[in-house]
C-alpha cells in the first residue's frame, strides 16, 4: 500500500501510479456480501409497498395544493395499475 511507480510515458504525457487499495481477485465469499444482498432485496420489496402505503395515506388525508405548486407525491397512473395488480 502506498507504493508508487516510476514515471510512465503515455501518449498523453507522463503518469505516476500510486497503489491505494488492493482487492482479491474472483468472486467474493457470500459472507462478505450477504448484508449488501439482503439490503438490496429488502429495498426492492419495500419500495413498491412504501409507495402504495404513502399513496393511500395521501388519498385518506386532506391535502390542499396551493396555486403554482406541483404535487410531486400524487399518484401516477402507473402506480395505480401496479397497486391493483398486487392486491
Contact map, one row per residue, 1 for C-alpha under 8 A:
111000000000000000111100000000000000000000000000000000000000000000000000000000000000000
111100000000000001110000000000000000000000000000000000000000000000000000000000000000000
111110000000000001110000000000000000000000000000000000000000000000000000000000000000000
011111000000000111100000000000000000000000000000000000000000000000000000000000000000000
001111110000000111000000000000000000000000000000000000000000000000000000000000000000000
000111110000000110000000000000000000000000000000000000000000000000000000000000000000000
000011111000011110000000000000000000000000000000000000000000000000000000000000000000000
000011111100011100000000000000000000000000000000000000000000000000000000000000000000000
000000111111111000000000000000000000000000000000000000000000000000000000000000000000000
000000011111111000000000000000000000000000000000000000000000000000000000000000000000000
000000001111100000000000000000000000000000000000000000000000000000000000000000000000000
000000001111110000000000000000000000000000000000000000000000000000000000000000000000000
000000001111111000000000000000000000000000000000000000000000000000000000000000000000000
000000111101111100000000000000000000000000000000000000000000000000000000000000000000000
000000111100111110000000000000000000000000000000000000000000000000000000000000000000000
000111110000011111000000000000000000000000000000000000000000000000000000000000000000000
000111100000001111100000000000000000000000000000000000000000000000000000000000000000000
011110000000000111110000000000000000000000000000000000000000000000000000000000000000000
111100000000000011111100000000000000000000000000000000000000000000000000000000000000000
111000000000000001111100000000000000000000000000000000000000000000000000000000000000000
100000000000000000111110000000000000000000000000000000000000000000000000000000000000000
100000000000000000111111000000000000000000000000000000000000000000000000000000000000000
000000000000000000001111100000000000000000000000000000000000000000000000000000000000000
000000000000000000000111110000000000000000000000000000000000000000000000000000000000000
000000000000000000000011111000000000000000000000000000000000000000000000000000000000000
000000000000000000000001111100000000000000000000000000000000000000000000000000000000000
000000000000000000000000111110000000000000000000000000000000000000000000000000000000000
000000000000000000000000011111011000000000000000000000000000000000000000000000000000000
000000000000000000000000001111111000000000000000000000000000000000000000000000000000000
000000000000000000000000000111111100000000000000000000000000000000000000000000000000000
000000000000000000000000000011111100000000000000000000000000000000000000000000000000000
000000000000000000000000000111111110000000000000000000000000000000000000000000000000000
000000000000000000000000000111111111100000000000000000000000000000000000000000000000000
000000000000000000000000000001111111110000000000000000000000000000000000000000000000000
000000000000000000000000000000011111111000000000000000000000000000000000000000000000000
000000000000000000000000000000001111111100000000000000000000000000000000000000000000000
000000000000000000000000000000001111111110000000000000000000000000000000000000000000000
000000000000000000000000000000000111111111000000000000000000000000000000000000000000000
000000000000000000000000000000000011111111100000000000000000000000000000000000000000000
000000000000000000000000000000000001111111110000000000000000000000000000000000000000000
000000000000000000000000000000000000111111111000000000000000000000000000000000000000000
000000000000000000000000000000000000011111111100000000000000000000000000000000000000000
000000000000000000000000000000000000001111111110000000000000000000000000000000000000000
000000000000000000000000000000000000000111111111000000000000000000000000000000000000000
000000000000000000000000000000000000000011111111100000000000000000000000000000000000000
000000000000000000000000000000000000000001111111110000000000000000000000000000000000000
000000000000000000000000000000000000000000111111111000000000000000000000000000000000000
000000000000000000000000000000000000000000011111111100000000000000000000000000000000000
000000000000000000000000000000000000000000001111111110000000000000000000000000000000000
000000000000000000000000000000000000000000000111111111000000000000000000000000000000000
000000000000000000000000000000000000000000000011111111100000000000000000000000000000000
000000000000000000000000000000000000000000000001111111110000000000000000000000100010000
000000000000000000000000000000000000000000000000111111111000000000000000000000000000000
000000000000000000000000000000000000000000000000011111111100000000000000000000000000000
000000000000000000000000000000000000000000000000001111111110000000000000111000000000000
000000000000000000000000000000000000000000000000000111111111000000000000000000000000000
000000000000000000000000000000000000000000000000000011111111100000000000000000000000000
000000000000000000000000000000000000000000000000000001111111111000000000010000000000000
000000000000000000000000000000000000000000000000000000111111110000000000000000000000000
000000000000000000000000000000000000000000000000000000011111110000000000000000000000000
000000000000000000000000000000000000000000000000000000001111111000000000000000000000000
000000000000000000000000000000000000000000000000000000000111111100000000000000000000000
000000000000000000000000000000000000000000000000000000000100111110000000000000000000000
000000000000000000000000000000000000000000000000000000000000011111000000000000000000000
000000000000000000000000000000000000000000000000000000000000001111101110000000000000000
000000000000000000000000000000000000000000000000000000000000000111111000000000000000000
000000000000000000000000000000000000000000000000000000000000000011111000000000000000000
000000000000000000000000000000000000000000000000000000000000000001111100000000000000000
000000000000000000000000000000000000000000000000000000000000000011111110000000000000000
000000000000000000000000000000000000000000000000000000000000000010011111000000000000000
000000000000000000000000000000000000000000000000000000000000000010001111110000000000000
000000000000000000000000000000000000000000000000000000000000000000000111110000000000000
000000000000000000000000000000000000000000000000000000100000000000000011111000000000000
000000000000000000000000000000000000000000000000000000100100000000000011111100000000000
000000000000000000000000000000000000000000000000000000100000000000000000111110110000000
000000000000000000000000000000000000000000000000000000000000000000000000011111110000000
000000000000000000000000000000000000000000000000000000000000000000000000001111111000000
000000000000000000000000000000000000000000000000000000000000000000000000000111111100000
000000000000000000000000000000000000000000000000000100000000000000000000001111111110000
000000000000000000000000000000000000000000000000000000000000000000000000001111111111000
000000000000000000000000000000000000000000000000000000000000000000000000000011111111100
000000000000000000000000000000000000000000000000000000000000000000000000000001111111110
000000000000000000000000000000000000000000000000000100000000000000000000000000111111111
000000000000000000000000000000000000000000000000000000000000000000000000000000011111111
000000000000000000000000000000000000000000000000000000000000000000000000000000001111111
000000000000000000000000000000000000000000000000000000000000000000000000000000000111111
000000000000000000000000000000000000000000000000000000000000000000000000000000000011111
